[in-house]
Amino acid sequence: MSEELWERNSKVIEMVQQLAGAVREVVRPHLGSASARGIEGHGASGDPTFSIDHVAEREVEEFLSVRGDIAYYTEDRGLVVLGEPEYILIIDPIDGTRPAAAGLESCCVSIAVARFAPDPEALALGDVFLGLVGEIKNEATFTALKGSGVRIDVEGLRVSPLLSEKTELNSIFWTAGFRGRPAEPLVTVIGELIDLSSVDGGCFDLGSATFCITRVVKGEMDVYVDVGQRAAEESAAVKEKFLEVGHGAILNNYPYDLAAAALIAEEAGAVVSDAYGKPLGDHPLIPRHGSGQMSSIVSANPVLHQKVLDQVDEGIDRLKTRYGGR
C-alpha cells in the first residue's frame, strides 16, 4: 500500500522535487557572497528579507507561474492562488538564510503540500500530506508522504532514518535557535540543559529549523528544542523583550518553517510536539498577519522527549519567577 501511495502521488512529488532543485541551483552561486547579505525589505513575519532570499523567492514565483492551477504561500509573497488549484504549497525557499549568506551548509528549501481548500486559512498542519526538505549546499533530500514513511536521498544514494536511542540528558547532542529570541530569557529556560550536556554532549545553534530537525532524523542530533513562543506566551515582560529584539515583531518559527520537517520527523518515527507537549497538527497552516508563531520540540524517542519537556517546564518556572507570568 505504501508504494502504491507514492506512485499515486508521483506527479506532485516530482513537481515539488523539481521546484526544490530549481531553487537550489539558483541559490548555490550566492552562498557566502557579500551581496547575499544585503537587506531588501521585510517579510510578513517582520524578519528581514536578505538579497539571497529575494533570489530564491523570485525562482519560486517564476517556476510556479507557468504550472497553471496551483496555490502557494511564502513569507514574502503571502498566499497566491493560480487558476483552480488542487494543491497548496507552503514554501520556505531558504530556511536558514543567515547560514546561506555565510556560506554554511545548514540551509534548506522546505516545501509542504496539502489539498487546496476554499478557505485556505482553515487548513492546519495536520492537513499536510507531503513534505520535502532539500539541503541547498549538499545533494541531500528528505521526502515524506503521510502514512507512507520517509525517503532520504544523499548524493544519489537512498539511506534510512537513524533515530538515536539515547535517553540520558547529560550526553545528548541537541540544537536550539537564538535568532530573534532574547538571549537572557531563552537561557533562563534552557540554561540548565545547556550546562547539563555541555561536556558529555553538546548544544548547537545551526540556524535552520528544518536542518536541525532533519539532523534528528539522520541520527546526528538527538533533540531539537525551540521554546521561544512558549516563553513569549508565559510572560508579558518576556514578550516585550521578544518585540525589542525582533524590532517590533516576534520572530519565532512559523508554519512554513516546520510544516514539511515535522511531517518528515513523524514519518521517520521521531516524537514531535510544541514546547507544552501538545501535537502540532491543529496549528493553522497559513499564518494570519501578526500571528502563527509556534514552539516545537522534536526528539528521537519518547523517553528523551518527556525528559526534555520536564526540563522545559522547570525552565519556564524559573522564567516566571524572574520575569513574572501573565
C-alpha atoms as one frame of an Amber mdcrd trajectory, in Angstrom:
protein
   0.000   0.000   0.000   2.861   2.362   0.816   4.459   2.046  -2.630   1.025
   2.471  -4.203   0.580   5.815  -2.405   3.978   7.009  -3.569   3.066   6.081
  -7.129  -0.392   7.653  -6.862   1.182  10.945  -5.790   4.154  10.737  -8.140
   3.248  13.812 -10.204   3.021  16.223  -7.295   6.107  14.661  -5.702   8.028
  15.170  -8.936   6.885  18.790  -9.195   7.972  19.529  -5.639  11.333  17.853
  -6.227  11.845  19.909  -9.377  10.958  23.117  -7.544  13.406  22.365  -4.747
  16.083  21.575  -7.321  15.435  24.806  -9.196  15.763  26.879  -6.022  18.918
  25.007  -5.062  20.560  25.746  -8.405  19.861  29.494  -8.397  20.836  29.957
  -4.749  24.082  27.989  -4.712  26.165  30.580  -6.618  25.209  33.180  -3.989
  26.135  31.139  -0.902  28.629  33.023   1.222  28.799  36.058  -1.074  28.915
  39.580   0.306  25.968  40.561  -1.889  23.809  37.830  -0.291  23.754  39.753
   2.989  22.060  42.905   1.745  18.620  43.549   3.244  15.902  44.043   0.619
  12.943  44.560   2.967  10.893  42.589   5.473   8.583  39.590   5.138   5.127
  39.222   6.618   6.640  37.929   9.873   8.796  41.019  10.245  12.002  39.092
   9.593  14.419  40.863   7.236  14.469  39.680   3.624  18.076  39.298   2.573
  19.225  39.568  -1.039  19.709  35.808  -1.186  16.069  35.359  -0.068  14.974
  37.542  -2.966  16.814  35.284  -5.434  15.035  32.211  -4.061  11.599  33.844
  -3.863  11.854  35.013  -7.477  12.693  31.477  -8.635   9.650  30.073  -6.786
   7.401  32.657  -8.429   8.787  32.013 -11.918   8.660  28.232 -11.520   5.055
  28.105 -10.299   3.650  30.853 -12.541   3.790  28.503 -15.546   2.380  25.480
 -13.683  -1.235  26.610 -14.075  -3.647  25.520 -11.359  -1.667  25.791  -8.146
  -1.757  27.734  -4.875   1.234  28.546  -2.753   2.253  30.529   0.311   5.645
  32.044   1.059   6.650  34.544   3.710   7.370  37.285   1.166   4.589  36.664
  -1.350   1.867  35.599   1.057  -0.935  33.499  -0.422  -1.009  33.200  -4.227
  -3.825  31.301  -5.973  -3.444  30.474  -9.658  -6.473  29.102 -11.525  -8.393
  26.309  -9.825  -5.776  24.529  -7.725  -5.833  21.001  -6.400  -2.884  21.573
  -4.073  -1.470  24.330  -1.916   2.277  24.501  -1.309   3.647  26.053   1.883
   7.168  27.096   0.948  10.182  28.446   2.755  12.569  28.989  -0.181  15.518
  29.321   2.191  15.154  28.100   5.743  18.464  29.199   7.211  19.012  32.472
   5.385  21.869  33.530   7.648  23.811  30.268   7.214  23.216  30.606   3.451
  24.539  34.164   3.453  27.569  32.936   5.414  28.128  30.014   3.009  27.413
  27.315   5.594  25.681  24.014   4.862  22.751  24.441   7.262  20.313  25.977
   4.783  17.415  24.200   3.119  14.437  24.507   0.806  11.266  23.495   2.659
   8.024  22.600   0.859   4.843  21.200   2.449   1.808  20.191   0.404  -1.862
  19.967   1.381  -5.082  19.622  -0.601  -6.414  23.053  -1.503  -9.490  24.248
   0.402 -11.976  27.027  -0.449 -10.825  28.720   2.765  -7.074  28.061   2.848
  -6.757  29.735   6.251  -8.863  26.901   7.695  -6.124  24.377   6.864  -3.931
  23.004   9.671  -0.519  21.356   9.826  -2.298  18.026  10.124  -3.626  18.511
   6.585  -0.114  18.320   5.123   0.293  15.014   3.285   3.637  15.620   1.566
   6.770  17.261   2.895  10.151  17.853   1.307  13.317  19.362   2.717  16.224
  19.760   0.335  19.642  20.860   1.521  20.952  23.665  -0.665  24.705  23.253
  -0.363  24.638  19.442  -0.406  22.819  16.856  -2.530  20.538  15.638   0.229
  16.736  15.484   0.094  14.191  14.281   2.653  10.709  13.439   1.340   7.796
  12.225   3.478   4.356  11.037   2.433   1.796  10.903   5.225   1.227   7.319
   6.328   3.922   6.021   3.972   7.218   6.851   5.621  10.156   8.975   4.600
  12.702   8.658   1.802  16.175  10.124   2.285  18.451  10.562  -0.715  22.056
  11.628  -0.153  24.450  12.036  -3.073  22.276   9.744  -5.201  22.003   7.007
  -2.566  18.870   6.060  -0.619  19.530   5.916   3.133  17.299   5.010   6.063
  16.357   7.176   9.050  18.626   6.572  12.023  16.994   7.759  15.227  19.035
   7.916  18.390  18.165   5.647  21.311  19.875   7.950  23.782  17.821   8.844
  26.863  20.321  10.431  29.276  20.244  14.215  29.080  23.892  14.710  30.043
  25.110  13.069  26.822  22.658  14.387  24.236  23.653  16.309  21.137  20.898
  18.837  20.589  20.030  22.046  18.800  18.281  25.266  19.757  17.742  28.530
  17.892  18.663  32.019  19.132  17.775  34.101  16.055  15.194  36.706  17.033
  14.964  35.382  20.605  16.194  37.487  23.551  19.183  35.596  24.882  18.751
  36.083  28.618  15.137  34.813  28.866  15.910  31.966  26.493  18.899  30.846
  28.524  16.809  31.149  31.692  14.615  28.393  30.246  17.212  26.112  28.639
  20.366  27.069  30.551  20.357  24.057  32.860  20.010  21.728  29.868  22.908
  23.528  28.177  25.092  23.100  31.263  24.000  19.506  31.808  25.035  18.452
  28.306  27.981  20.770  27.685  30.736  18.247  28.481  29.439  14.762  27.671
  27.170  16.033  24.891  26.727  19.339  23.111  24.311  22.144  22.276  24.334
  23.740  18.812  22.617  26.649  17.058  22.623  25.606  13.395  20.473  28.467
  12.143  17.717  26.460  10.435  14.796  24.592  11.979  14.472  22.244   9.008
  18.175  21.423   9.022  18.077  20.813  12.778  15.047  18.531  12.559  16.484
  16.511   9.688  19.660  16.034  11.785  17.465  14.241  14.330  16.099  12.071
  11.511  19.640  11.217  10.398  20.813  10.446  13.944  23.342  13.274  14.028
  21.348  15.060  16.741  19.124  13.683  19.480  16.723  16.598  20.010  15.660
  19.924  18.519  14.371  22.380  21.140  12.604  25.661  20.364  10.885  27.175
  23.396  10.695  30.745  22.097   6.966  31.024  21.547   6.071  29.378  24.848
   8.413  31.780  26.644   6.732  34.757  24.955   3.296  33.415  25.888   4.129
  32.682  29.519   5.356  36.175  30.485   4.249  39.636  29.350   7.669  41.063
  30.237   9.403  38.401  28.146   7.064  39.097  25.230   8.208  42.719  25.333
  11.817  41.567  25.142  10.969  39.460  22.080   9.466  42.556  20.464  12.582
  44.580  21.282  14.935  42.018  19.778  12.666  41.493  16.756  12.409  45.226
  16.009   8.705  45.219  16.806   7.932  41.641  15.680   8.030  38.290  17.458
  10.355  36.182  15.327   9.725  32.616  16.409   9.113  29.756  13.990   6.125
  29.854  11.644   4.246  27.037   9.861   6.390  27.448   6.750   9.440  26.708
   8.916   8.035  23.484  10.362   5.257  22.014   8.188   7.470  19.854   5.972
  10.112  18.975   8.567   7.531  17.986  11.196   5.916  15.501   8.802   9.326
  14.117   7.846  10.251  13.649  11.503   6.944  11.976  12.380   7.120   9.637
   9.389  10.671   8.711  10.420   9.417   7.760  13.905  10.522  10.818  15.880
   8.334  12.487  18.516   7.059  15.964  17.586   5.218  18.446  19.808   5.154
  22.074  20.802   7.014  23.199  23.925   3.946  22.383  26.050   3.999  18.780
  24.812   0.935  19.180  22.561   0.823  17.890  18.955   1.319  20.422  16.162
  -1.410  19.020  13.907  -4.131  21.520  14.880  -1.932  24.566  14.383  -3.000
  26.785  11.436  -1.035  26.053   8.275  -1.236  29.613   6.941  -0.312  32.266
   9.498  -2.641  35.216   9.831  -0.956  38.602   9.861   0.950  39.084  13.085
   0.267  35.580  14.363   1.106  31.960  13.616   4.270  31.646  15.691   4.833
  28.263  17.276   7.224  26.441  19.576   8.447  22.923  18.883  10.396  20.024
  20.303  11.482  17.104  18.122  13.066  14.121  19.857  14.467  10.843  18.648
  12.420   8.767  21.105   9.545   9.171  23.623  11.623   8.757  26.792  14.006
  11.523  25.761  11.120  13.720  24.674   9.477  13.563  28.084  12.734  14.305
  29.880  13.300  17.372  27.715   9.717  18.547  28.318  10.290  18.192  32.067
  13.416  20.355  31.753  11.468  22.942  29.753   8.702  23.049  32.380  11.285
  23.681  35.100  12.874  26.363  32.934   9.531  28.102  32.409   9.023  28.151
  36.181  12.400  29.898  36.515  11.401  32.321  33.766   8.159  33.303  35.502
   9.924  33.687  38.843  12.446  36.033  37.235  10.243  38.000  34.838   6.736
  37.401  36.154   3.959  35.411  34.499   0.898  36.607  32.673
